[in-house]
Amino acid sequence: MKRIEIESKLNESRNWLMATYADLRDEQLRRPITKSEHDSNNRWSALDHFAHLSLIEDNFVAMIRRHLSGHKNPVGLLLGEGGEPRSREQIMASVNAMTEKFQQEHHDDSLSEVVALTARSRAATLALLSELSDDQLSERLEGAPWADGTLGGVLGVNADHARMHWNWVTEAELL
């Protein structure tokens, strides 16, 4: 994926997402709609899904920065701290616990606070994108299952991630 395609995709997705959320009433933003993957007693709101995008985008930036610094396990999901392979169940349990913690920390944030939170994350993504050469955008991010596994693909998948979460919100048929 070329730089201009990545940046266009990220900007178009962000603009669409903000316009979509701006049209929701507070009750629509805060209503519990989807069951947590970590705690079946917890429900996520549309606003929780929006805030969650920040966590994942920040994680992707951190993974790419670790890759650039030569880290042997930049994604950090496939192997445990001792270097042992982790099962899909172990990976998903740790990811779900991490996302749940973040959801709880930001559950009471306002729409304005979530927009600011996700703006900081997108700014970090765009800053990283501006630092990478075209050759670096084509490098594989070891252990990355997202998009085509390249640095550019992983950066661009943030736009797809937003659509995926919006689909989950709307599939709940409560908006």
C-alpha positions in Angstrom: 0.0 0.0 0.0 1.4 3.4 -1.0 1.8 6.3 1.5 -0.9 8.4 -0.2 -3.4 5.5 -0.1 -2.7 4.9 3.6 -3.0 8.5 4.6 -6.2 9.0 2.5 -7.7 5.9 4.0 -6.9 7.0 7.5 -8.2 10.5 7.0 -11.4 9.4 5.2 -12.2 6.9 7.9 -11.6 9.4 10.7 -13.8 12.0 9.0 -16.6 9.4 8.4 -16.4 8.1 12.0 -16.6 11.6 13.6 -19.5 12.6 11.4 -21.3 9.3 12.2 -20.8 9.7 16.0 -21.7 13.3 16.0 -25.2 12.4 14.7 -25.8 10.1 17.7 -27.8 11.3 20.8 -26.1 10.8 24.2 -28.4 7.9 25.0 -27.3 6.2 21.8 -23.7 6.8 22.6 -23.9 5.4 26.2 -26.5 2.6 25.9 -24.9 -0.8 26.8 -25.1 -2.8 23.5 -22.4 -5.4 23.0 -21.2 -8.1 25.4 -17.6 -7.9 26.5 -15.3 -10.6 25.3 -13.6 -10.6 28.7 -16.5 -10.3 31.2 -19.8 -11.5 30.0 -21.5 -9.3 32.6 -20.1 -6.1 31.1 -21.6 -4.4 28.0 -19.8 -2.0 25.8 -21.5 1.2 24.5 -21.0 2.8 21.1 -18.7 5.3 22.8 -16.7 2.5 24.3 -16.1 1.1 20.8 -15.0 4.5 19.6 -12.6 5.0 22.5 -11.2 1.4 22.0 -9.8 2.4 18.6 -7.3 4.6 20.4 -5.8 1.7 22.4 -5.3 -0.4 19.3 -3.9 2.4 17.2 -1.4 3.2 20.0 -0.5 -0.4 20.2 0.2 -0.6 16.5 2.4 2.4 16.6 4.4 0.9 19.5 4.8 -2.4 17.7 6.1 -0.7 14.6 8.5 1.4 16.7 9.8 -1.7 18.4 10.3 -3.3 14.9 12.2 -0.3 13.8 14.5 -0.5 16.8 15.3 -4.1 16.0 13.1 -5.9 18.6 12.9 -9.6 17.9 9.2 -9.9 19.0 7.7 -6.5 18.1 4.1 -7.6 18.1 4.5 -9.5 21.4 1.4 -11.6 20.9 2.7 -14.9 19.6 5.3 -15.5 22.2 5.2 -15.3 26.0 7.7 -13.3 28.0 9.9 -16.4 28.2 9.8 -16.9 24.4 7.4 -19.8 24.5 4.7 -20.0 21.9 1.2 -18.9 23.0 -2.0 -20.5 21.9 -4.7 -18.5 20.2 -6.8 -18.8 23.4 -3.9 -17.4 25.5 -3.4 -14.5 23.0 -7.1 -13.7 22.9 -7.4 -13.9 26.7 -4.6 -11.3 27.1 -5.9 -9.1 24.4 -9.5 -9.2 25.8 -8.2 -8.4 29.3 -6.2 -5.4 28.0 -9.1 -4.0 26.0 -11.5 -4.5 29.0 -9.1 -2.6 31.3 -9.0 0.3 28.8 -12.8 0.2 28.3 -13.3 0.5 32.1 -10.8 3.4 32.3 -12.6 5.4 29.5 -16.2 4.3 30.0 -17.3 7.6 31.5 -15.5 9.8 28.9 -17.6 12.2 27.0 -17.8 12.2 23.2 -15.5 15.2 23.2 -12.9 13.4 25.4 -13.1 10.3 23.1 -12.6 12.5 20.0 -9.5 14.1 21.7 -8.2 10.6 22.8 -8.5 9.1 19.3 -7.1 12.3 17.7 -3.9 11.9 19.8 -3.6 8.3 18.6 -4.3 9.2 15.0 -1.7 12.0 15.2 0.9 9.5 16.4 0.0 7.2 13.5 0.3 10.0 11.0 3.6 11.2 12.5 5.0 7.7 12.3 3.8 7.4 8.7 5.6 10.6 7.8 8.8 9.2 9.3 8.8 6.0 7.3 10.4 5.6 3.9 8.6 3.8 1.1 10.8 0.8 1.6 10.0 0.7 5.3 6.3 0.8 4.6 6.8 -2.5 2.6 8.7 -4.2 5.4 7.0 -7.1 7.2 6.1 -6.6 10.8 7.1 -10.0 12.3 4.1 -11.7 13.9 1.5 -9.2 12.5 -1.7 -11.0 11.4 -3.3 -7.8 10.2 -3.8 -6.7 6.6 -0.8 -7.9 4.5 1.5 -7.8 7.6 3.6 -4.9 6.3 4.2 -1.7 8.3 2.0 0.2 5.8 -0.7 -2.4 5.9 -0.8 -2.4 9.7 -1.0 1.4 9.8 -3.8 1.4 7.2 -5.8 -1.3 9.0 -6.8 1.3 11.7 -9.4 2.6 9.2 -10.8 -0.9 8.8 -10.8 -1.4 12.5 -13.1 1.6 12.9 -15.6 0.2 10.4 -15.5 -3.2 12.0 -16.4 -1.7 15.4 -19.1 0.4 13.9 -20.6 -2.7 12.2 -20.6 -4.4 15.6 -22.4 -1.4 17.1 -25.0 -1.3 14.3 -25.5 -5.1 14.3 -26.6 -4.8 17.9 -29.7 -3.1 16.3 -30.1 -0.7 19.1 -29.2 2.5 17.2 
